[in-house]
């Protein structure tokens, strides 16, 4: 989990739009597989939410609002789950917060200052 966690945090810090859909979907699949190995409803909920995100990202027309809604729930669940992550709790909490910021950017609910931390804008007009 440690290496994947660090890589995922880096992707969010660098801007998830730089990752590409195919790579994002593969990362989601890897997380789903890994989370199935853990006990607890929180991990199962996150795996389910990842499945919804995977499905949304696989559509021909991606709806930013729907993706943002799924990511908001996923971020909140990840933050909650952090206390169950042992020595990785700080990293898990950070990832959850980064997911929430990226979601806020997609839904337009975020503070502009936080949005800049989550991902770069697509255009700067």
SULFEN-V856324 format. One record per residue. N is the residue number from 1. PSI is psi in radians with two decimals (* if undefined). Layout:
# SULFEN-V856324
{{N/PSI} {N/PSI}}
This chain:
# SULFEN-V856324
{{1/-0.60} {2/-0.89} {3/-0.78} {4/-0.68} {5/-0.84} {6/-0.73} {7/-0.73} {8/-0.73} {9/-0.76} {10/-0.74} {11/-0.75} {12/-0.69} {13/-0.62} {14/-0.34} {15/1.91} {16/-0.40} {17/-0.36} {18/-0.33} {19/-0.64} {20/2.58} {21/-0.75} {22/-0.80} {23/-0.68} {24/-0.77} {25/-0.65} {26/-0.70} {27/-0.74} {28/-0.78} {29/-0.73} {30/-0.75} {31/-0.73} {32/-0.79} {33/-0.80} {34/-0.74} {35/-0.44} {36/-0.33} {37/-0.25} {38/2.55} {39/2.71} {40/2.47} {41/-0.57} {42/-0.76} {43/-0.65} {44/-0.69} {45/-0.76} {46/-0.75} {47/-0.70} {48/-0.80} {49/-0.65} {50/-0.63} {51/-0.72} {52/-0.72} {53/-0.76} {54/-0.79} {55/-0.77} {56/-0.70} {57/-0.24} {58/-0.08} {59/2.66} {60/-0.72} {61/1.88} {62/2.21} {63/1.86} {64/-0.67} {65/-0.74} {66/-0.75} {67/-0.76} {68/-0.70} {69/-0.79} {70/-0.73} {71/-0.60} {72/-0.86} {73/-0.76} {74/-0.77} {75/-0.80} {76/-0.76} {77/-0.64} {78/-0.75} {79/-0.78} {80/-0.66} {81/-0.32} {82/-0.66} {83/-0.29} {84/0.07} {85/0.21} {86/-2.26} {87/-0.13} {88/0.18} {89/-0.68} {90/-0.74} {91/-0.70} {92/-0.74} {93/-0.76} {94/-0.77} {95/-0.78} {96/-0.75} {97/-0.66} {98/-0.67} {99/-0.76} {100/-0.73} {101/-0.75} {102/-0.68} {103/-0.75} {104/-0.62} {105/-0.71} {106/-0.63} {107/-0.18} {108/0.23} {109/-0.05} {110/2.73} {111/2.36} {112/-0.68} {113/-0.74} {114/-0.61} {115/-0.68} {116/-0.48} {117/-0.56} {118/-0.82} {119/2.62} {120/2.66} {121/2.70} {122/-0.56} {123/2.67} {124/1.41} {125/*}}
